[in-house]
Amino acid sequence: MNRTKIISALSLAVIVFSSCSKDDYRLDSKNIDPYIRFNFMTNNGVPLEYPSVNTTALTLAEYENKSVKILKVPVTLTSSTLKTPVTASFSATTSGSLDTFTVKPETELLFQGNKLTDTIFVSFDQRWKDKQSITLKLENTSDPNIHIGNLNTAAPNNIFTINLGQVTTNYTFPINQFVVKGEVGEKVDFKVNFPNGFIPSEIETNPIFKFQNGFEYSLTHDDYGDNRSSITYHLTLLEDLQNDDARYESKITLINTPNYVASGNISLTIVKPIKSARDVKAYPASKFTDPTNAFYLTYGEHWFNNNGACSWQTFNALTFPIIVTKDNENAILYSDKGTANPNDDVYHDAFKIGFNVASGTNTVNSFGLKRWFSNESSSAAISPGFNITSALEFFPANGNSKTEGTVLVIPQDITIGSSATNTHVIAISGEGTYKEISNGLFEISFELKLTNEKLFGGTVSTQYRMYNNRTYPKPSALSIPCPKEVTL
């Protein structure tokens, strides 16, 4: 065949019909017999979707599909503008299970006017277990003068085969943070993207999120519909977050499931930041730590079940400041080590404290958590969550008060277990206040929330009081329920 004629025919067909097989050879548009064929092309392996075109790509007769997204297969009628509508029928057969997929339209395509391309949508309702193929075949048209397939025998494109290959599905957040005003009823919409598609039944039966909730909200999502590239979720605030001295933060994290791998941005943080500045000179962390004493304790009580009745239960934990670099926004100079060399200066976070062992591989009883569980391991290798090295963050009233303010339990995941093969990830969060209740004696009053579906069936919480001295007034009894010990 003459190469010049092939190039000329292709150029003409692109102008008239947007895209065309390189095997088409009729030169005179007035004399081209109308014909219909599959017009499936890819760009770097990714299917082109009408009306996108690639004038250098070849029309494919088969394609290996490794995605559960809807596959769009264009069918093009090469003709001048249609004076009357034309329909074309097609069939769909498979070498595997018919339950794996559906096609829309089921059997008939429509062309009319200048609309000379229609699309077959192949959607996947189940994940295929074995490799199989789906064969689409153009059968006939309502106009007997329209030829089925290209006007050649080398690449007729009247049959298109979809080979179902191995699928790997993943998901990701397109962004990693939202800032909210903190008003009740405020809504945040966000997406979870599925680059390789998703199957709705798999998302419904396997939770895809874990939560670290620093405030209350509800979470819903749009109907899945035909869009298998993303799911839109709607978060609605259920509480008023109007303390300007406090930072409120909740985190939603994608988890790995049997069929989906979390990748890219796997965590989305919803935050209401501090509006008022904090003066490091207020230094509330210093009220609850003593860096000169490796065995300095803070003392606490929490409202907990004791032999079937709720009461205040005591605990204590070794408490430490958090060392930071000089350029940290919360840094305050603790010691210059008696030298003029600034490189050996020690800085502490003015607003955070944590709980840890002085040395060794055991654990302390942060927040009295050991009372929450039975048969727990005290080894840091199995239950590192008992040592919460960055646990509480303080927000002085008006940004500079040295006697009172608000406090947040820093939202995070902790791991606690009974053995190396039996560990549980628990999300903690909470908030409250702190105040100097007598000369030098500070009380922290807050709620602690623990979230784990298996252990607690969701989120449980109770009230806490903590003090910077072992001598303090006993808290008054509360008229609220209290959690019970759970077996790991």
Stockholm file with secondary structure:
# STOCKHOLM 1.0

chainA/1-488         MNRTKIISALSLAVIVFSSCSKDDYRLDSKNIDPYIRFNFMTNNGVPLEYPSVNTTALTLAEYENKSVKILKVPVTLTSSTLKTPVTASFSATTSGSLDTFTVKPETELLFQGNKLTDTIFVSFDQRWKDKQSITLKLENTSDPNIHIGNLNTAAPNNIFTINLGQVTTNYTFPINQFVVKGEVGEKVDFKVNFPNGFIPSEIETNPIFKFQNGFEYSLTHDDYGDNRSSITYHLTLLEDLQNDDARYESKITLINTPNYVASGNISLTIVKPIKSARDVKAYPASKFTDPTNAFYLTYGEHWFNNNGACSWQTFNALTFPIIVTKDNENAILYSDKGTANPNDDVYHDAFKIGFNVASGTNTVNSFGLKRWFSNESSSAAISPGFNITSALEFFPANGNSKTEGTVLVIPQDITIGSSATNTHVIAISGEGTYKEISNGLFEISFELKLTNEKLFGGTVSTQYRMYNNRTYPKPSALSIPCPKEVTL
#=GR chainA/1-488 SS CCHHHHHHHHHHHHHHHSCCCTTCCCCCTTTCCCEEEECCCEETTEECCTTCCCTTSCCCSEEEECCCSCEEEEEEEESSCCSSCEEEEEEEEESSCGGGEEEESSSEEEEBTTBCEEEEEEEESSCCSSCEEEEEEEEEESSTTSEESCSSSSCCCCEEEEEECCCCEEEBCSCSEEECCCCTTCEEEEEEECTTCCCHHHHHHSCCEEEECSSCEEEEECCCTTCCSEEEEEEEECSCCCCTTSCEEEEEEECCCSSEEECSSCEEEEEECCCSCCCGGGCGGGGGCCTTCTTCEEEEEEEEEETTEEEEEEEEEEEEEEEECTTSTTEEEEECTTSSCGGGCEEEEEEEEEECCSSSSCCCCGGGGGGGEESCCCCTTTCGGGCCSSCEEEEEGGGTCSSEEEEEEEEEEEEEEEETTEEEEEEEEEEEEEEEEETTEEEEEEEEEEEEHHHHSEEEEEEEEEESSSCCCCCCCCSSCCCCCEEC
#=GC SS_cons         CCHHHHHHHHHHHHHHHSCCCTTCCCCCTTTCCCEEEECCCEETTEECCTTCCCTTSCCCSEEEECCCSCEEEEEEEESSCCSSCEEEEEEEEESSCGGGEEEESSSEEEEBTTBCEEEEEEEESSCCSSCEEEEEEEEEESSTTSEESCSSSSCCCCEEEEEECCCCEEEBCSCSEEECCCCTTCEEEEEEECTTCCCHHHHHHSCCEEEECSSCEEEEECCCTTCCSEEEEEEEECSCCCCTTSCEEEEEEECCCSSEEECSSCEEEEEECCCSCCCGGGCGGGGGCCTTCTTCEEEEEEEEEETTEEEEEEEEEEEEEEEECTTSTTEEEEECTTSSCGGGCEEEEEEEEEECCSSSSCCCCGGGGGGGEESCCCCTTTCGGGCCSSCEEEEEGGGTCSSEEEEEEEEEEEEEEEETTEEEEEEEEEEEEEEEEETTEEEEEEEEEEEEHHHHSEEEEEEEEEESSSCCCCCCCCSSCCCCCEEC
//
